[in-house]
Amino acid sequence: MRKNRIKELRELRGMTQYQLGLKFRKPKDPTTISRWERGRGTPSTENLFELARILQVDPNEIFLPSDKTDSQSTDNQSRDD
């Protein structure tokens, strides 16, 4: 399962899975968006670029660790020391 930030980025834009799906040139079903968010499927290259356009991010940002994840792992490392 590949980690991604689709849900985080979608929520930052104030969109539901349904609303995000409608913004594609060929609308996507909310279950497709859900599978992408959970890592049960990955968007095709074409859909990835369209997703990045809709979410107003570089396509690479979709698969980068989030700031939340980074700060949580840093906090956990601090506690282990």
VMD Tcl script that draws the C-alpha trace (Angstrom):
set ca {
  {0.00 0.00 0.00}
  {1.53 3.29 -1.10}
  {1.06 6.25 1.23}
  {-0.43 9.37 -0.30}
  {-1.86 12.71 0.76}
  {-5.00 12.73 -1.38}
  {-7.40 12.81 1.57}
  {-5.37 15.46 3.40}
  {-5.13 17.67 0.30}
  {-8.81 17.17 -0.56}
  {-9.88 18.13 2.97}
  {-7.60 21.19 2.91}
  {-9.58 22.31 -0.15}
  {-12.86 21.69 1.69}
  {-14.07 19.04 -0.76}
  {-15.90 15.77 -0.29}
  {-14.90 12.70 -2.29}
  {-18.01 13.27 -4.40}
  {-17.10 16.91 -5.12}
  {-13.53 15.96 -6.02}
  {-14.76 13.25 -8.38}
  {-16.99 15.72 -10.23}
  {-14.05 18.03 -10.98}
  {-12.39 15.51 -13.30}
  {-12.94 15.90 -17.04}
  {-14.42 12.39 -16.92}
  {-16.10 12.39 -13.47}
  {-14.90 9.77 -10.99}
  {-17.10 7.82 -8.61}
  {-16.50 8.55 -4.89}
  {-15.52 4.90 -4.42}
  {-12.63 5.43 -6.85}
  {-11.46 8.45 -4.85}
  {-11.81 6.42 -1.64}
  {-9.68 3.58 -3.05}
  {-6.97 6.07 -4.04}
  {-7.02 7.67 -0.59}
  {-6.71 4.31 1.17}
  {-3.95 3.11 -1.16}
  {-6.15 0.30 -2.51}
  {-5.57 1.65 -6.00}
  {-3.50 4.34 -7.63}
  {-4.54 6.93 -10.16}
  {-3.28 6.48 -13.71}
  {-0.66 8.96 -14.85}
  {-3.35 10.98 -16.61}
  {-5.58 10.98 -13.52}
  {-2.63 11.84 -11.27}
  {-1.87 14.97 -13.29}
  {-5.53 15.93 -13.33}
  {-5.79 15.29 -9.58}
  {-2.75 17.54 -9.01}
  {-4.35 20.25 -11.16}
  {-7.62 20.03 -9.20}
  {-5.84 20.04 -5.82}
  {-3.47 22.81 -7.00}
  {-0.28 20.94 -6.10}
  {2.71 19.47 -7.89}
  {1.98 15.80 -8.70}
  {4.96 14.76 -6.55}
  {3.36 16.37 -3.48}
  {0.57 13.80 -3.59}
  {2.99 11.04 -2.58}
  {5.33 13.01 -0.30}
  {5.06 12.55 3.47}
  {2.76 15.13 5.03}
  {3.90 17.69 7.58}
  {1.64 15.94 10.12}
  {3.44 12.63 9.57}
  {6.85 14.31 9.77}
  {6.06 16.07 13.03}
  {4.57 12.92 14.55}
  {7.65 10.84 13.70}
  {9.89 13.61 15.08}
  {7.81 13.72 18.29}
  {8.06 9.94 18.64}
  {11.85 10.04 18.14}
  {12.15 12.74 20.81}
  {10.28 10.59 23.31}
  {12.47 7.56 22.55}
  {15.68 9.48 23.38}
}
mol new
graphics top color blue
foreach p $ca { graphics top sphere $p radius 0.5 }
foreach p [lrange $ca 0 end-1] q [lrange $ca 1 end] { graphics top cylinder $p $q radius 0.2 }
display resetview
